[in-house]
Amino acid sequence: MFKVVSPLISLILCGSAAFSETLNGVYDASAAACQQEVSDSRVELSGGTIIFWESTCDLTNAIEIRGMSSAMLYDFQCYGEGEEWSYRAMLGGNQYSDLIIYVDGGLSTYVRCGK
């Protein structure tokens, strides 16, 4: 049983790691915002971490979404300004936005800076 499960787990983990690596980069609300030295809408995604204006979140427990190859669910464990919190969100992209973050009830879209 372990011989069958172990390769399957490895495949899932490698798939989620490869997905997050394709999204690695710096994003902002618009191409114009990318040109600004400082922007409070800037987001940086690197490996299993996403950095916002005044907070940082570790991305864990990646789950593939059936039928959606360009999106994945993550648990966000966040900290900033002396606080800690967590939530579940979907990361992805489409032909209109380079990065989409969907949290229950809200959607944020970003363009990749330095294209």
NORZITA-V461576 format. One record per helix or strand of 2 or more residues. SS is the DSSP state (H for helix, E for strand). FROM is the first residue (numbers start at 1). TO is the last residue. If there is no record, write none. Layout:
SS:FROM:TO ; SS:FROM:TO
This chain:
H:2:23 ; E:25:28 ; H:31:35 ; E:43:46 ; E:49:51 ; E:56:65 ; E:68:80 ; E:83:92 ; E:99:103 ; E:106:112
